[in-house]
């Protein structure tokens, strides 16, 4: 009988101690982005819009802004270092401090060939800033071709 009690005790103890609470994955309060896609693969200069998709995570949900004149997404043309500024609308309610993640589409109305040829390759650098002023990592898009 005593053997069975000890065996039961060991069994229950091993079950209790082997069950471990999953540690919550902490998400940084500094936003992080990843490049997802760019399209089209070939764009006609001055005509085709270029759409860039990025994914984002932000641990405290302060990415985005409701003030129209505040810019918080930066897109730089790697050929000439011209930076375009955009506004991401506020993504979580003010004061909510919740982790958020999702995707964003950035649209560049059009682009031009900058070197005088009939076609040119271009890629873009992107980063975002949250309301606290934290800048994300910078991502680089894959290259597309711009033609006449």
Secondary structure, 3 states (H helix, E strand, C coil): CHHHHHHHHHHHHHHHHHCCCCCCCCCCCCCEEEEEEEECCEEECCCCCEEEEEEEEECCCCECCCCCCCCCEEEEECCCCCEEEECCCCCCCCCCCCCEEEEEEEEECCCCCCCCCCEEEECEEEEEEECCCCECCCEECCCEEEEC
